[in-house]
Amino acid sequence: MRVPVTHVAARVFGGLSLSVVAFQLALASGAPWGHLTMGGAFTGRLPTGMRVAAVAQAFVLSAFAVVVAARAQLMLPRWYGASRKLVWVVVAYMVVGVVLNTITPSGSERAVWLPVTLVLLICAIVVARGGSRRTPWP
C-alpha cells in the first residue's frame, strides 16, 4: 500500500517539531545554548523571560504539529475541518521563521535552524495543499 505524500510530510513535520520542542524545553530548563536562539543575543543560559518565551514557543510548535497531523488525517478527526484554514496559519508562521532565520546575525543559529525551518515550511505547504487523499472522516 502506498503512503500518501501528505502523511510523509506530516510525519516529518511532527518529528522535526518534536526535536525543536525538546530544544526549546532544554533552553527553558537552563541549557547553555542561548547562542543558537533569539538572534544569538544571549550566550549560555537564557534569562528568565526568554526561558518563558522558550516554553511558549514549544507550546505553539506542538499545537502546529497537531494541526498539520489533523489536516493530513493522522489524528483528531474532529479537527479536520478547522485544520483546512489553521494549516495556513502554520505555513505563514513558518515563512516568518524562514525569513528570521535567514537574516539572524547569529551564524550558528542560521546554520542550525534555517534548514530545519525550511523543511518545516515545505512539509506544511505539502500538507496544506494536499490535505489527504483519503476520504475525510465523517
ZIHUMO-V888609 format. One record per residue. N is the residue number from 1. RES is the residue in one small letter. SS is DSSP state (~ for helix, > for strand, _ for the rest). Layout:
# ZIHUMO-V888609
<<N | RES | SS> <N | RES | SS>>
This chain:
# ZIHUMO-V888609
<<1 | m | _> <2 | r | _> <3 | v | _> <4 | p | _> <5 | v | ~> <6 | t | ~> <7 | h | ~> <8 | v | ~> <9 | a | ~> <10 | a | ~> <11 | r | ~> <12 | v | ~> <13 | f | ~> <14 | g | ~> <15 | g | ~> <16 | l | ~> <17 | s | ~> <18 | l | ~> <19 | s | ~> <20 | v | ~> <21 | v | ~> <22 | a | ~> <23 | f | ~> <24 | q | ~> <25 | l | ~> <26 | a | ~> <27 | l | ~> <28 | a | ~> <29 | s | _> <30 | g | _> <31 | a | _> <32 | p | _> <33 | w | _> <34 | g | ~> <35 | h | ~> <36 | l | ~> <37 | t | _> <38 | m | ~> <39 | g | ~> <40 | g | ~> <41 | a | _> <42 | f | _> <43 | t | _> <44 | g | _> <45 | r | _> <46 | l | _> <47 | p | _> <48 | t | ~> <49 | g | ~> <50 | m | ~> <51 | r | ~> <52 | v | ~> <53 | a | ~> <54 | a | ~> <55 | v | ~> <56 | a | ~> <57 | q | ~> <58 | a | ~> <59 | f | ~> <60 | v | ~> <61 | l | ~> <62 | s | ~> <63 | a | ~> <64 | f | ~> <65 | a | ~> <66 | v | ~> <67 | v | ~> <68 | v | ~> <69 | a | ~> <70 | a | ~> <71 | r | ~> <72 | a | _> <73 | q | _> <74 | l | _> <75 | m | _> <76 | l | _> <77 | p | ~> <78 | r | ~> <79 | w | ~> <80 | y | ~> <81 | g | ~> <82 | a | ~> <83 | s | ~> <84 | r | ~> <85 | k | ~> <86 | l | ~> <87 | v | ~> <88 | w | ~> <89 | v | ~> <90 | v | ~> <91 | v | ~> <92 | a | ~> <93 | y | ~> <94 | m | ~> <95 | v | ~> <96 | v | ~> <97 | g | ~> <98 | v | ~> <99 | v | ~> <100 | l | ~> <101 | n | ~> <102 | t | ~> <103 | i | ~> <104 | t | _> <105 | p | _> <106 | s | _> <107 | g | ~> <108 | s | ~> <109 | e | ~> <110 | r | ~> <111 | a | ~> <112 | v | ~> <113 | w | ~> <114 | l | ~> <115 | p | ~> <116 | v | ~> <117 | t | ~> <118 | l | ~> <119 | v | ~> <120 | l | ~> <121 | l | ~> <122 | i | ~> <123 | c | ~> <124 | a | ~> <125 | i | ~> <126 | v | ~> <127 | v | ~> <128 | a | ~> <129 | r | ~> <130 | g | ~> <131 | g | _> <132 | s | _> <133 | r | _> <134 | r | _> <135 | t | _> <136 | p | _> <137 | w | _> <138 | p | _>>
